[in-house]
Amino acid sequence: MRFVKPGLMEKVVFIFAMGYLSMTHIYRMIYDYGGYTLDVTGPLMISTQRLTSLAYNVADGHADPSALSNNMRRLAVRRPPSLLEFFSYNFCFHNIMCGPFCFYKDYISFIEGTNHLPQTSSQSNVNSSEDYQRLLPNPPDPTSALLSKFFCALVCGVMYFVAVPLYPVTAIAEPEFAGHSFWYKMFLLIVATTLHRQVYYFAWTLSELVNINAGLGFNGYDSHGRPLWNLIDNMDIYLVETASSLKVLLDNWNKMTTKWLRYIVYERCHSTYAVFVLSAIWHGFYVGYYITFLFGGCFIFIARTVRRKIRPRFQGSANKARFYDLLTFLATRVAIAYLIFPFIILEFWKTVEVYIQLYFWFHIAGVLVALGLLAVPKPQTERPKEQ
């Protein structure tokens, strides 16, 4: 970062970090194919996010501000970090194992204590501990956020250890799965994938709790003056489980990784498919990842078209709007179960076998909907009448 000019530097860092991560993913596939053993790849995935984002932060700090988005300007770093700051950011003990990832500027603000200052104050106003105490006589209390995260992690942990064994997601790939009816297969698919998410809820909520307890996560105050500790929240369980569109669901699932992908890829090349490709490579090289992201991108495109062409026709009354929301909620539940299980079972042929047993029905339905939408005109927006 100090010896290569911005413009080339961030690309070199990106290629090196992603290349090293890719080698560890391949090595893991050799010695533990299909396994879920905790090893170095997990922390390396978080470290890759930190290194690449920091490189682009520094590059944006040397770029023309008018060429940057608001988010890129906010995260821009004018001065490359010192060796101590660099290692502190990359090896922070309370989020090195499973994150959540946070951007360098948010982290260094937490280290320096300026994240607690009123927005009207700046770091330049803080010249001593007395100045800090004057500006912030009552530091925000994280107790409420800690208790909320603790009970959430407790519930998710209990559900994972108690309910998941009743409907294990691995049962989808077992020979016995073929003997069930189509409707029971879909029921098992939806229930098993829903319960499987509890392990992520448990791990991420626990990691958020640890970071908040350390002081990382403060994000200002709400309109009632209550402190917000959601700076590095990695998911919103309620919105994930009640989402009526794939976009809303994905925006609230692994949120910090989504922010990383948006910052690194989407804000620079504005390609949804490029985002999915990088996300798949970042996760590894199991074919199941690529099946999920490939068809996920296709169905998100279809869903956007449905929202653009069909949703306005249901906004004439509250009942019609609620009916549309119910339909899209149910479709999202089915879609996420149908699309996400390859990501979990990982293997190509097992995925194909399950799709064959399900008659590829959701793929066929998606194609038919996409073709049908071609014949549906976009609703005309009402123009104000001329006086």
TIKE-499154 format. One record per residue (C-alpha): x, y negated, z negated; residue in three letters; residue number from 1. Coordinates in Angstrom, 3 decimals, m for minus. Layout:
TIKE-499154
PT      east     north        up  resn  resi
PT         X         Y         Z   ALA   NUM
...
END
This chain:
TIKE-499154
PT      east     north        up  resn  resi
PT     0.000     0.000     0.000   MET     1
PT     2.968    m2.314    m0.584   ARG     2
PT     5.178    m1.242     2.320   PHE     3
PT     2.695    m0.931     5.210   VAL     4
PT     0.771    m3.908     6.549   LYS     5
PT    m2.999    m4.063     5.984   PRO     6
PT    m4.773    m2.958     9.112   GLY     7
PT    m2.584     0.140     9.360   LEU     8
PT    m2.046     0.797     5.646   MET     9
PT    m5.624     1.795     4.821   GLU    10
PT    m5.738     4.196     7.778   LYS    11
PT    m2.487     5.859     6.717   VAL    12
PT    m3.756     6.257     3.152   VAL    13
PT    m7.091     7.603     4.404   PHE    14
PT    m5.454    10.210     6.662   ILE    15
PT    m2.982    11.283     3.969   PHE    16
PT    m5.593    11.540     1.191   ALA    17
PT    m8.177    13.360     3.325   MET    18
PT    m5.465    15.605     4.804   GLY    19
PT    m4.155    16.669     1.405   TYR    20
PT    m7.689    17.269     0.126   LEU    21
PT    m8.475    19.331     3.231   SER    22
PT    m5.433    21.549     2.619   MET    23
PT    m6.561    22.257    m0.940   THR    24
PT   m10.064    23.091     0.314   HIS    25
PT    m8.614    25.560     2.828   ILE    26
PT    m6.332    27.091     0.195   TYR    27
PT    m9.295    27.561    m2.123   ARG    28
PT   m11.245    29.307     0.639   MET    29
PT    m8.329    31.748     0.951   ILE    30
PT    m8.048    32.734    m2.709   TYR    31
PT   m11.663    32.227    m3.880   ASP    32
PT   m13.947    32.406    m0.850   TYR    33
PT   m17.513    31.502    m1.748   GLY    34
PT   m16.691    31.069    m5.435   GLY    35
PT   m17.549    28.250    m7.825   TYR    36
PT   m14.403    28.435    m9.940   THR    37
PT   m13.409    25.099   m11.466   LEU    38
PT   m10.055    24.160    m9.993   ASP    39
PT    m8.065    21.165    m8.790   VAL    40
PT   m10.297    20.451    m5.768   THR    41
PT   m12.972    18.806    m7.942   GLY    42
PT   m10.675    16.156    m9.471   PRO    43
PT    m8.946    15.737    m6.096   LEU    44
PT   m12.252    14.854    m4.438   MET    45
PT   m12.703    12.021    m6.952   ILE    46
PT    m9.055    10.975    m6.569   SER    47
PT    m9.498    10.833    m2.784   THR    48
PT   m12.409     8.439    m3.242   GLN    49
PT   m10.291     6.223    m5.477   ARG    50
PT    m7.236     6.161    m3.202   LEU    51
PT    m9.123     5.516     0.031   THR    52
PT   m11.443     2.905    m1.445   SER    53
PT    m8.527     1.068    m3.070   LEU    54
PT    m6.630     1.012     0.223   ALA    55
PT    m9.626    m0.546     1.978   TYR    56
PT   m10.136    m2.924    m0.971   ASN    57
PT    m6.586    m4.234    m0.488   VAL    58
PT    m7.010    m4.405     3.300   ALA    59
PT   m10.246    m6.372     2.894   ASP    60
PT    m8.426    m8.719     0.530   GLY    61
PT    m6.158    m9.713     3.443   HIS    62
PT    m8.906    m9.866     6.066   ALA    63
PT   m10.933   m12.821     7.293   ASP    64
PT   m13.828   m13.137     4.788   PRO    65
PT   m16.229   m14.125     7.555   SER    66
PT   m15.686   m10.714     9.188   ALA    67
PT   m16.621    m8.831     6.023   LEU    68
PT   m19.987    m7.832     4.590   SER    69
PT   m21.069    m9.195     1.217   ASN    70
PT   m20.189    m5.880    m0.433   ASN    71
PT   m16.742    m5.807     1.196   MET    72
PT   m16.061    m9.366     0.027   ARG    73
PT   m17.136    m8.478    m3.518   ARG    74
PT   m14.822    m5.477    m3.680   LEU    75
PT   m11.851    m7.095    m1.904   ALA    76
PT    m8.576    m6.985    m3.864   VAL    77
PT    m6.227    m9.907    m3.174   ARG    78
PT    m3.218    m8.473    m5.002   ARG    79
PT    m2.098    m4.834    m4.779   PRO    80
PT    m2.211    m3.189    m8.219   PRO    81
PT     0.910    m2.739   m10.280   SER    82
PT     2.201     0.803   m10.874   LEU    83
PT     0.576     0.846   m14.312   LEU    84
PT    m2.769    m0.374   m12.951   GLU    85
PT    m2.591     2.136   m10.104   PHE    86
PT    m1.990     5.140   m12.369   PHE    87
PT    m4.509     3.889   m14.915   SER    88
PT    m7.190     3.751   m12.220   TYR    89
PT    m6.362     7.138   m10.719   ASN    90
PT    m5.850     9.067   m13.957   PHE    91
PT    m8.425     7.456   m16.239   CYS    92
PT    m8.981    10.237   m18.787   PHE    93
PT   m12.748     9.882   m19.189   HIS    94
PT   m13.620    10.311   m15.523   ASN    95
PT   m10.724    12.215   m13.996   ILE    96
PT   m12.454    15.621   m13.984   MET    97
PT   m15.908    14.983   m12.504   CYS    98
PT   m16.139    11.209   m12.191   GLY    99
PT   m18.262     9.379   m11.562   PRO   100
PT   m16.197     7.459    m9.051   PHE   101
PT   m16.040     3.708    m9.500   CYS   102
PT   m14.430     0.985    m7.421   PHE   103
PT   m11.114    m0.513    m8.488   TYR   104
PT   m12.495    m3.992    m9.082   LYS   105
PT   m15.165    m2.657   m11.460   ASP   106
PT   m12.587    m0.518   m13.264   TYR   107
PT   m10.006    m3.285   m13.726   ILE   108
PT   m12.763    m5.609   m14.935   SER   109
PT   m13.610    m2.985   m17.574   PHE   110
PT    m9.930    m2.646   m18.592   ILE   111
PT    m9.468    m6.407   m18.903   GLU   112
PT   m12.770    m6.840   m20.738   GLY   113
PT   m14.110    m9.379   m18.260   THR   114
PT   m17.070    m7.165   m17.350   ASN   115
PT   m18.704    m8.269   m20.619   HIS   116
PT   m18.329   m11.977   m19.955   LEU   117
PT   m21.319   m14.106   m18.919   PRO   118
PT   m21.549   m14.589   m15.154   GLN   119
PT   m20.849   m18.303   m15.545   THR   120
PT   m17.440   m17.456   m17.023   SER   121
PT   m14.452   m16.160   m15.121   SER   122
PT   m11.274   m14.349   m15.971   GLN   123
PT    m9.368   m17.620   m15.727   SER   124
PT   m11.300   m18.924   m18.738   ASN   125
PT    m9.990   m16.102   m20.936   VAL   126
PT    m6.596   m17.044   m22.296   ASN   127
PT    m6.753   m15.411   m25.711   SER   128
PT    m8.790   m13.070   m27.864   SER   129
PT   m10.332   m16.168   m29.496   GLU   130
PT   m11.612   m17.321   m26.084   ASP   131
PT   m13.067   m13.888   m25.474   TYR   132
PT   m14.883   m13.861   m28.824   GLN   133
PT   m16.149   m17.368   m28.181   ARG   134
PT   m17.555   m16.414   m24.804   LEU   135
PT   m18.996   m13.121   m26.018   LEU   136
PT   m19.794   m13.199   m29.754   PRO   137
PT   m22.074   m10.156   m29.472   ASN   138
PT   m20.718    m7.422   m27.143   PRO   139
PT   m23.487    m5.287   m25.580   PRO   140
PT   m24.586    m2.289   m27.617   ASP   141
PT   m24.571     1.013   m25.635   PRO   142
PT   m26.427     3.047   m28.292   THR   143
PT   m29.738     3.159   m26.435   SER   144
PT   m28.061     4.195   m23.170   ALA   145
PT   m25.976     6.807   m24.974   LEU   146
PT   m28.999     8.387   m26.643   LEU   147
PT   m30.920     8.392   m23.369   SER   148
PT   m28.051    10.111   m21.540   LYS   149
PT   m27.551    12.571   m24.379   PHE   150
PT   m31.153    13.779   m24.435   PHE   151
PT   m31.277    13.896   m20.643   CYS   152
PT   m28.114    16.024   m20.549   ALA   153
PT   m29.535    18.242   m23.292   LEU   154
PT   m32.789    18.887   m21.402   VAL   155
PT   m30.988    19.534   m18.109   CYS   156
PT   m28.505    21.830   m19.827   GLY   157
PT   m31.251    23.875   m21.474   VAL   158
PT   m33.153    24.126   m18.179   MET   159
PT   m30.031    25.276   m16.381   TYR   160
PT   m29.113    27.980   m18.885   PHE   161
PT   m32.687    29.150   m19.526   VAL   162
PT   m34.662    28.663   m16.298   ALA   163
PT   m32.034    29.105   m13.582   VAL   164
PT   m31.419    32.812   m14.373   PRO   165
PT   m35.150    33.414   m13.735   LEU   166
PT   m34.921    31.976   m10.204   TYR   167
PT   m31.232    32.079    m9.179   PRO   168
PT   m30.490    30.454    m5.848   VAL   169
PT   m28.307    33.466    m4.954   THR   170
PT   m31.522    35.551    m4.739   ALA   171
PT   m32.253    33.795    m1.437   ILE   172
PT   m29.330    35.596     0.192   ALA   173
PT   m30.082    39.025    m1.316   GLU   174
PT   m31.634    41.860     0.767   PRO   175
PT   m34.695    41.888    m1.527   GLU   176
PT   m35.615    38.415    m0.289   PHE   177
PT   m36.682    39.888     3.070   ALA   178
PT   m39.345    42.017     1.399   GLY   179
PT   m41.393    39.065     0.155   HIS   180
PT   m44.141    37.259     2.019   SER   181
PT   m43.398    34.026     3.869   PHE   182
PT   m45.216    31.924     1.269   TRP   183
PT   m43.366    33.498    m1.635   TYR   184
PT   m40.065    32.958     0.184   LYS   185
PT   m40.829    29.248     0.515   MET   186
PT   m41.942    29.097    m3.120   PHE   187
PT   m38.718    30.768    m4.253   LEU   188
PT   m36.661    28.476    m2.010   LEU   189
PT   m38.225    25.315    m3.455   ILE   190
PT   m38.088    26.466    m7.088   VAL   191
PT   m34.554    27.885    m6.900   ALA   192
PT   m33.038    24.811    m5.231   THR   193
PT   m34.880    22.495    m7.650   THR   194
PT   m33.538    24.391   m10.658   LEU   195
PT   m30.063    24.531    m9.139   HIS   196
PT   m29.940    20.729    m9.212   ARG   197
PT   m30.001    20.897   m13.017   GLN   198
PT   m26.316    21.835   m13.137   VAL   199
PT   m25.477    18.592   m11.315   TYR   200
PT   m27.843    16.592   m13.507   TYR   201
PT   m26.219    18.062   m16.595   PHE   202
PT   m22.613    17.472   m15.485   ALA   203
PT   m23.183    13.984   m14.106   TRP   204
PT   m25.290    12.792   m17.044   THR   205
PT   m22.667    14.087   m19.457   LEU   206
PT   m19.899    12.326   m17.529   SER   207
PT   m21.921     9.089   m17.478   GLU   208
PT   m22.395     9.399   m21.243   LEU   209
PT   m18.631     9.782   m21.811   VAL   210
PT   m17.838     6.763   m19.634   ASN   211
PT   m20.465     4.583   m21.292   ILE   212
PT   m19.103     5.583   m24.692   ASN   213
PT   m15.692     4.385   m23.492   ALA   214
PT   m17.245     1.094   m22.345   GLY   215
PT   m17.261     1.704   m18.592   LEU   216
PT   m20.678     1.247   m17.043   GLY   217
PT   m21.906    m2.142   m18.257   PHE   218
PT   m23.736    m3.909   m15.440   ASN   219
PT   m25.077    m7.153   m16.915   GLY   220
PT   m28.503    m7.753   m18.412   TYR   221
PT   m32.061    m7.264   m17.216   ASP   222
PT   m34.701   m10.000   m17.110   SER   223
PT   m35.487    m9.388   m20.790   HIS   224
PT   m31.888    m9.802   m21.894   GLY   225
PT   m31.319    m6.091   m22.491   ARG   226
PT   m27.905    m4.685   m21.495   PRO   227
PT   m27.778    m2.473   m18.417   LEU   228
PT   m25.399     0.480   m18.431   TRP   229
PT   m26.026     1.726   m14.914   ASN   230
PT   m22.923     0.509   m13.066   LEU   231
PT   m21.684     4.034   m12.294   ILE   232
PT   m24.921     6.017   m12.607   ASP   233
PT   m24.556     8.954   m10.249   ASN   234
PT   m28.234     9.780    m9.797   MET   235
PT   m31.763     8.761   m10.686   ASP   236
PT   m33.471    12.038   m11.573   ILE   237
PT   m36.982    10.620   m11.426   TYR   238
PT   m36.528     9.115    m7.966   LEU   239
PT   m34.803    12.249    m6.655   VAL   240
PT   m37.626    14.509    m7.817   GLU   241
PT   m40.455    12.184    m6.754   THR   242
PT   m38.980    10.776    m3.528   ALA   243
PT   m41.359    10.543    m0.589   SER   244
PT   m38.571    10.328     1.994   SER   245
PT   m35.176    11.914     2.550   LEU   246
PT   m33.563     8.465     2.590   LYS   247
PT   m34.848     7.577    m0.887   VAL   248
PT   m33.770    10.971    m2.165   LEU   249
PT   m30.248    10.695    m0.729   LEU   250
PT   m29.884     7.089    m1.920   ASP   251
PT   m30.465     8.285    m5.484   ASN   252
PT   m28.435    11.502    m5.343   TRP   253
PT   m24.675    11.326    m5.967   ASN   254
PT   m25.039     7.559    m5.757   LYS   255
PT   m21.384     6.675    m6.272   MET   256
PT   m20.315     8.967    m3.437   THR   257
PT   m23.024     7.385    m1.281   THR   258
PT   m21.605     3.943    m2.113   LYS   259
PT   m18.115     5.180    m1.226   TRP   260
PT   m19.302     6.566     2.115   LEU   261
PT   m21.236     3.387     2.878   ARG   262
PT   m18.202     1.232     2.074   TYR   263
PT   m15.604     3.357     3.875   ILE   264
PT   m17.641     4.359     6.939   VAL   265
PT   m21.064     2.811     7.445   TYR   266
PT   m20.140    m0.830     6.833   GLU   267
PT   m17.315    m0.458     9.367   ARG   268
PT   m18.761     1.631    12.201   CYS   269
PT   m22.518     1.637    11.388   HIS   270
PT   m22.942     5.318    12.254   SER   271
PT   m25.079     7.617    10.133   THR   272
PT   m23.546    10.666    11.779   TYR   273
PT   m20.013     9.454    10.985   ALA   274
PT   m21.113     9.224     7.356   VAL   275
PT   m22.371    12.816     7.427   PHE   276
PT   m19.185    14.068     9.121   VAL   277
PT   m16.921    12.460     6.503   LEU   278
PT   m19.165    13.722     3.708   SER   279
PT   m18.980    17.271     5.071   ALA   280
PT   m15.172    17.192     5.424   ILE   281
PT   m14.837    15.685     1.941   TRP   282
PT   m16.867    18.579     0.504   HIS   283
PT   m14.826    21.236     2.325   GLY   284
PT   m14.964    23.574     5.289   PHE   285
PT   m17.682    26.069     4.511   TYR   286
PT   m20.044    26.251     7.472   VAL   287
PT   m23.017    25.785     5.140   GLY   288
PT   m21.960    22.193     4.469   TYR   289
PT   m22.004    21.357     8.167   TYR   290
PT   m25.348    23.057     8.764   ILE   291
PT   m26.893    20.980     5.976   THR   292
PT   m25.407    17.674     7.132   PHE   293
PT   m26.071    18.315    10.829   LEU   294
PT   m29.759    19.088    10.441   PHE   295
PT   m30.082    16.609     7.582   GLY   296
PT   m29.001    13.819     9.943   GLY   297
PT   m31.521    14.988    12.560   CYS   298
PT   m34.415    15.096    10.108   PHE   299
PT   m33.532    11.699     8.641   ILE   300
PT   m33.747    10.275    12.166   PHE   301
PT   m37.162    11.936    12.637   ILE   302
PT   m38.328    10.656     9.243   ALA   303
PT   m37.305     7.103    10.144   ARG   304
PT   m39.270     7.342    13.369   THR   305
PT   m42.328     8.644    11.486   VAL   306
PT   m42.071     5.764     9.047   ARG   307
PT   m41.773     3.242    11.861   ARG   308
PT   m44.582     4.592    14.045   LYS   309
PT   m46.956     6.442    11.695   ILE   310
PT   m46.778     4.759     8.293   ARG   311
PT   m48.274     1.400     9.401   PRO   312
PT   m51.424     3.250    10.501   ARG   313
PT   m51.992     4.374     6.878   PHE   314
PT   m51.569     0.977     5.252   GLN   315
PT   m55.113    m0.250     5.932   GLY   316
PT   m56.419     0.905     2.547   SER   317
PT   m55.081     2.082    m0.798   ALA   318
PT   m56.545     5.588    m0.349   ASN   319
PT   m54.948     6.056     3.059   LYS   320
PT   m51.617     4.784     1.730   ALA   321
PT   m51.761     7.229    m1.211   ARG   322
PT   m52.624    10.069     1.179   PHE   323
PT   m49.606     9.200     3.341   TYR   324
PT   m47.358     9.057     0.266   ASP   325
PT   m48.637    12.476    m0.863   LEU   326
PT   m47.963    14.018     2.553   LEU   327
PT   m44.455    12.582     2.752   THR   328
PT   m43.724    13.646    m0.837   PHE   329
PT   m44.682    17.256    m0.061   LEU   330
PT   m42.761    17.162     3.226   ALA   331
PT   m39.679    15.863     1.404   THR   332
PT   m39.895    18.670    m1.200   ARG   333
PT   m40.030    21.279     1.557   VAL   334
PT   m37.365    19.565     3.673   ALA   335
PT   m34.784    19.263     0.906   ILE   336
PT   m35.219    22.915    m0.094   ALA   337
PT   m35.101    24.117     3.516   TYR   338
PT   m32.069    22.001     4.411   LEU   339
PT   m29.997    22.209     1.231   ILE   340
PT   m29.757    25.965     0.623   PHE   341
PT   m26.984    26.450     3.258   PRO   342
PT   m24.968    23.945     1.197   PHE   343
PT   m25.348    26.274    m1.790   ILE   344
PT   m24.874    29.750    m0.284   ILE   345
PT   m22.131    28.389     2.009   LEU   346
PT   m21.852    31.260     4.489   GLU   347
PT   m22.996    31.068     8.114   PHE   348
PT   m24.495    34.516     8.645   TRP   349
PT   m26.327    34.545     5.321   LYS   350
PT   m27.809    31.177     6.257   THR   351
PT   m28.880    32.438     9.672   VAL   352
PT   m30.468    35.559     8.112   GLU   353
PT   m32.552    33.415     5.758   VAL   354
PT   m33.630    31.092     8.570   TYR   355
PT   m34.614    34.104    10.683   ILE   356
PT   m36.753    35.411     7.811   GLN   357
PT   m38.373    31.970     7.651   LEU   358
PT   m38.872    32.001    11.457   TYR   359
PT   m36.926    28.709    11.797   PHE   360
PT   m40.320    27.147    11.222   TRP   361
PT   m39.110    23.815     9.887   PHE   362
PT   m36.682    23.393    12.786   HIS   363
PT   m39.514    24.132    15.230   ILE   364
PT   m41.838    21.739    13.392   ALA   365
PT   m39.160    19.037    13.534   GLY   366
PT   m38.724    19.451    17.296   VAL   367
PT   m42.495    19.326    17.854   LEU   368
PT   m42.858    16.206    15.682   VAL   369
PT   m39.955    14.519    17.497   ALA   370
PT   m41.523    15.294    20.887   LEU   371
PT   m44.938    14.162    19.687   GLY   372
PT   m43.534    10.878    18.426   LEU   373
PT   m42.289    10.072    21.928   LEU   374
PT   m45.922     9.693    22.981   ALA   375
PT   m46.883     7.557    19.977   VAL   376
PT   m46.549     3.805    20.594   PRO   377
PT   m45.113     1.638    17.896   LYS   378
PT   m47.936    m0.241    16.131   PRO   379
PT   m48.204    m3.856    17.136   GLN   380
PT   m47.617    m6.297    14.329   THR   381
PT   m50.351    m8.848    14.026   GLU   382
PT   m49.289   m12.308    15.112   ARG   383
PT   m50.711   m15.406    13.442   PRO   384
PT   m53.548   m16.905    15.404   LYS   385
PT   m52.793   m20.099    17.239   GLU   386
PT   m54.462   m23.152    15.838   GLN   387
END
